[in-house]
Amino acid sequence: MRFTKKKDDTSTVRKVWNDDKTTCFGVVGTVGDLLSIGLFDYCTADKRLWAFVPRTDVQNAQFGDSREAACRSLEE
């Protein structure tokens, strides 16, 4: 799994790719950063919590206490 960001981006938001970077699975970042870029309109979760948002289904975001925990479904 590879994580990429925009140049000069200081947020935690990253695109999540497979190892050879041919398939983008979605986006991961802290809830606070995902709210600030507008990916989430509203979220009651702690702003420090990590969230993985699948590329094809924004409604099924997964949360975790770390980036790896939020992306756990990709490892299964």
Summary of the structure (lengths in Angstrom):
residues: 76
radius of gyration: 11.6
end to end distance: 12.3
largest distance: 35.1
contacts: 200
relative contact order: 0.21
helix: 22%
strand: 29%
